[in-house]
Amino acid sequence: MKNISISAAFLAVVGCSFVTSCSDDDSNDGVTKAKVIKNYADIAYENYKDAYDDAVELEQAINAFVANPTQATFNTAKEEWKESRESYGTTEAFRFANGPIDDADGPEGLINSWPLDEAYIDYVDGDANAGIINNPAEFPTITKVSLEALNQTENEESVSVGYHAIEFLLWGQDLTAPSANMAGQRPYTDFVDGGTASNQDRRRQYLLACADLLTDHLSSLVTEWQPGGAYRTTFLALPENEALQNMYLGIVTLASAELAVERMDVALLNMSQEDEHSCFSDNTHRDVRLNLQGIVNIYQGKYDDIDGPSLEDLVKKASTTAFSATQTSLQAAQTKMNATQIPFDAAISEGPDSTEGAKVKATVEELQNLGATFIAGAAAIGVTVNG
């Protein structure tokens, strides 16, 4: 994930600062702020647990590929990468909420950082000797410790680990035109001794280390959010309006700034594949849809088999106007998002004035409107996020 300044990006979009006000009033239907907060913690744990479990399956597929590199095992590893993104994508709605994912010691920068400078990791078009993999003199050992230490040491784009490092290693650069509807075409033989690229053994070591690091960092988040976990305990002990404020801060910032601007509008305005989230695999259309679904999950208090007290319930009890406005915007955002062209690089290739680009722009604007309706709903339940 691009490591934007939360306050700068959010204030630029919605002009808000975050303070709390008012005390909790139990709803007559039994939905209370305390129950909503606990349900959020339950969802966070289950969602991160799913992301971890899927990352374990990805690591197993990568281990199998490295042990026996064939086209079939390569394809399986790529499919497992895409599957792992399904569960992780919805967890993005827990970001920007003062939680363990991106606090001062959080692992977010080691999990989902982007955009990524491909030449920092491996060979690129026009430079067969680029990257850590092809520079054993400067980087003699490839281990989890060494790769983690190298992450973003030169600049924001010098990403060495995480989902997108693995993505690049599996797909390579996407050098095809958006109209071709093709992802990166790295051959599996890049990992086979005597294959199409040098340093095959170092490339295998790099892929294995990245996969192992990913499960390590996701495991830490599961531990934080599990019943009795350190952050879960802290979160549930917060004053109710502070906890609710954090919940709103996460979904408002994701909707209004990170998803709408950083992940969609920037790429659209620049008409650049390099600015899309999963540019090597052409999986960006899933990223953005899943991020929006994560927002919906938190607002409605639903995830998988969980269906509990929610922000939506509190808003519905407090203000018919705010509830209706948010419902309308949520539905519109999902409809507009689902109407955007697949793959995403084709949708943005001709800019915001094109037919497909206009659909992306309409989604961006609706996401920002959604953020505004969330703010109004928060005010209705006594949490001021527009000070």
N, C-alpha and C positions, 0 to 999 in steps of 0.2 A: 504494500500500500504506500502511496505517496505520503510522506510524513509532513502533512500540512500543519501549520499552526492552527490549532482548533479555534482559538479566540479570533485570530485575524480573519480566517476564512469565513467563520460563522458570522462575525460582526459585519463583514463586507456584504454578506448576502442578505441577512435578515435584520441587521442593526440592533442586536439584542445583547443584553448582559443578563447574568443569572443571579437572582436573589430569591429567597423564599419568604413566604408570608402565610398567615392564617394557621389555624390548628385543625386537627382531624375531627370530622363529624361522621359518626357511623351512619351508613345509609339504612333506611328502613327495611330494605330487602336483604340485609345481612352482608352486603359487600362493604368492606371497610378498607381503608388505606393499608392497614397492616396486612390484610389478606392479599391485596394486590401486590404488595412488595414481596411477600413470601412466594407468590406464584411466579413473579419475575425471576427470583433466585432459582426456583425449580426449573424454569425454562432454560436459564443460563447453564445450569449444570447438565441437563439432558442434551442441549444443543452442542456444548463443547465435548461431551462424552461421545456423541455421534461423530463429531469431527475427528476426535482422536481415534476412534475405532476405524473410521474410513482411512485415516492416515496410516494406521497399522497395516491395513490391507494393501495400501499403496506401497509401503516399505517391503512387504512380503513379495509383491509382484516385481519390484525393482531388484530385490535379492535374487529372485528366480531368474530374472533376465540376465543379471551379471554372471550368475553361475552357468547359464546356458544361453548366450546371446543369439537369438534367432529372430526372424521377422515376427513369428507368432508370439514369443515372449515379450518382444518389444511392443507389439500392438496391445497386449494385455496390460503392460505397465502404463501405457498412455490412456487406456480406458479407465484404469484405476485412478489415475491423476484426475481425470474429469469427474469421476464419481466422488472423489474426496472433496472436490470443490462444491458439490451440491450441499453437503452438510456445513462446510466452513462458511459458505457464502451468506447464510442467514445469521451466523454469529457476528457479522460485522455490525449489526444493530446494537451490540453491547459495547462497541467502541465509543469514545468521546463521553463516557459516562462516569469518569473518575474511578474506573474499575481496574482490575489487575492486568488487563490486556495491554493497555498503553499508559500506565502510570510511569513514574520515573524509572522503575526497574522492570517494566513490562516487556514481554517478548515480542510485541507486534512487529517491530522492525526486523526481527529474525524469522518471522513467519510469512508475512504477506507484503513486504516492501516492493514498491514499483515507482516509477518506471525503472527498468534495469538496463544497464550498459552491458550489452552482450560481450563486448570485447574485453571486459574485466574478467570474464570467466573462461572463454574459449574462443576458438577461431571464428572469424566472421568473413563475410564476403570481401575479398581483396586483401585479407591479412590472415594467412594460414598459421601464423605464429603468435597470434594474440592470446591474451588471457593467462590466468593463473595456471591452468592446465598445461599450457605449452611453454611455461617458463620455470623449469625445475631448478635452474640456477638460483633464482630469487626466492622461489617457493619450493624448497626441497621435499617437504612432507605435506601430504594432504590428509588432514584428520578433522574430526569435528571441532576440536579446540582451535586449530589453525584457521579453519574457514570461518568460524564464528568471530574470531578476532579480526578478520579481514573485512567483515561486513560494514559497508558504508564508511570506510576509513578515509577514502579520498574525497568523496562527495556523496550527495544523496543517492545518486544513481549507481554507485559502486557497490551494488548488491551482490553478495556472494552466496547467500543461502535462502531457504524458504521455498514456498510454492513456485515462485516464478523462476528461480534458479533451476529447479527441477524441470519445470516446463520447457525452459530453453534447452536444457540438456536432452530432453526427449524429442522435441520438435525441431530445434534449430531456428534460425531466422526465417521469418515468413517473407520471402523475396518475390512472391507472386502478386499479381495485380488483384485488387479486391474483387473485380468481376470474375476472376477465376474460381472463387469460392474454395480456395485451398489453403490449408494451414502450412506451417513449416514442413520441409521435406528432408530433414536429417535422416540419413540412412543408418540402420542399426549397425552396419559394419564399422561405424565410427568407434564402436566399443569392442571390436574384434581384432585381436592381434593380427598384424599384416593387412588390416582393412584399409578403408579409404582415407583415414586421417591418422596423423602421428599421435603418440602419447595415449594410446588406447587404455593402458593400464591405469594411468593417472585419471583418465576420464571416468573409468569404472569406479575408482576410489572416491572420486568427487561425488558421483551420483549416490553411492552408498552412504557417504557421510551426510549429505543433504537430507536424504530420506530419514536417517536415524535422528538427526537434529530436529526435524519437523515433529516427529512423535514425542521427542523429549519436551519440546516447548508446549505442545498441546496438552501433554500429560500434566504439566504444571498448572495449566488453567483449570483442568478438571479437578485437580486437588484443591485449588483455591475456592471453587464453587460447590464442591460436594458438601453434603450435610456434615456440619462440624468443621468445615474447611475455614482457613484463616480469613479470607476475604468475605465469605458468606456470613460468618459470624459478625464481622465488622459492619457489613452492609445492613444486616437485620437489626443491628443495634443503633443505627442512625436515627435521628429525629425523622418522623415519617415524611414530612415535607421535603427534607433534604434528600432522602432516598428517592422520592418521587421526582424531585428536580433532576437528579442524576439520570433517572430513566428517561425523562423528557429530553434532557440535554443530548443523550445518545441518539434518539430517533430524529430529533429536530436537526441536529448537526449533520447526521448522515443524509437525511432527505434533502435538506436545503443547500448544503455545501459540498460534502464529500462525494455523494452520488451524483447530484445534479450538475455540479460545476466540475470538480476534479476528474470524475470518471466519464462524464458524458460531454459536457459543453466544451471543455478544453480540446478534446479530441475532434469534436465537430468543427469548431472554429479553425483549428489548425489543419483539418482534413488529413490527419496523420495516423497511420497504423501504429506508429511508435508510441502514441499517447493513449492507446487503448489498453485496458487492464490486462487481459490475457492475449497479447498480440501474437504470440508464437503458435498457439493452439487454435486460434480463432474461437475461443470460448467466452469472449467478453459478453455476448448476448445473454449467456447464462449468469455470469457474474452480476450484471445489473439487475436482472429479474430476481435473483435470489436475495440481493441486498434489499430490494423493496419488500420481498416477502418477509424478511427478517423484521423490518419495521412493522409490518402488519401483525406479525406474530406477537410482538411486544405490546402493541397497542390493544390488541384483542385478547391477549392473555392465553394464546393457543399455540401449541407446538406438539406435533405427533399425537400422543395420547393425552396430553395435558390440555385441559380446557377449564380454566379457573377464573377467579375474579381479576378484572382488568382495568386499565386506564379507561377504556371505552365504557365500562360499566359505571365508573365514577362520573365521567362526563355526562353520560346519558341521564343520570339521576340529577345532576346539577344544572344542566342547561340544554334544553331541546335545540336551541339555535346552534350552539357549538357542536353538539353531537351530530346534527344533520349536516352541517357544513363539512365536518371531517369525514363522515360517511360518503358524501358526494365526491370529495376530493380523493379519498382512497380508491374508490371505484374508478374514477377517471384516470388516476395515475396508473393503475394496473392495466386498464384498457389501452391507454396510450403507449405504455411500455411494451405491451404485447404486440402492438401494431408496428413497432420498429423493425426494420429489415434485419434479416439474418444472412450472413454474419455481420457483426457490427462495423467492421471496416468498410463494407459496402455501403452501409447506411450513412456513414460520415464522409465518404470519398469525394462527394461533390459539394460539400458545405451546407450551411443552414438554409440557403435559398433554393436548394433542390427539393424535389418532391419527397425523397426519403430523408434528407436532412431536416426538412420541416417537421417531420414526425418526431425526430429526436429532440428538436427544439421545443416542440409542444410538450413532450414528456418532461424536459428540464423545467419548463415553466410551471407545470402541474406539480412537480415535486416541491418546488419552492412555495407554491400555494399551500401544499399539504403541510409544510413546516409551519406556515402561518396559522393554519387551523389548529394544529397541535398546541401552539402557544395560547390561542384563545381558549381551548379546552382546558389547558393547565390552569389558566386564570380562573376558570369557572369552578375548579375544585380547590382553589386556595393556594395554588403554587404559581408564583409570578415569575415568568421567564422572559419578560419584556419590560425591563425596569426603567 
